């Protein structure tokens, strides 16, 4: 499998930033026992990784703009093309020394996701996709799962943390789904949850209130792996609303129905 020049640019940026994050993860594990704690250190690691990614991507594509978790928006000279960057998805995991986090880079042109990359440095798993060219994990072609029964489905979601809205809605959704599926997981990294749907590890994922940098890369990964991605109303406003449902072709409809019903009752 030969990677395009675009994917090579994204991979180079992600791998360079990942080297710093892996080093910093070791430092965080040491800071767990300190009185100050690791929070300030992690915020610096986040910013440093984003700067590294921005420098690499800007050098390769100077006409593209940025939408970044830490750095905000940088208008695109070409007016159409934006890198959407989360340099450290799973900050809370990282903060606690949990080795489950990712770098997420998406490319949106004229409002449509054209390419995406999600890199999990621990384990060296590089998920990437480009519109019309398929989705891959390292050199392996990805396919969404083929499970057809809700009873066999393993799902993932996110839990709103303290201060975020949506707790009652999620409780209603979990009540609607828990007795009807094989299991529900919450690992705290939306970009990887979507990548794992693309890889067939999960049969579906939903969450509300996400940001563009949480989902942009994952959207095209799932699509190119043969899955379906919508917002939780069944539309295509995932980037605008931050609400997303991704699943294989067979399970997307029943999951959407269950979530809509739960939302109405919650």
Beta strands, then each sheet from edge to edge (+ up, - down):
strand 1: 65-68
strand 2: 72-74
strand 3: 81-89
strand 4: 102-109
strand 5: 112-120
strand 6: 125-130
strand 7: 135-137
strand 8: 140-141
strand 9: 154-157
strand 10: 183-185
strand 11: 204-207
strand 12: 228-230
strand 13: 244-247
sheet 1: 2+ 1- 3- 4+ 5- 6+ 7- 8+
sheet 2: 10+ 9+ 11+ 13- 12+
end
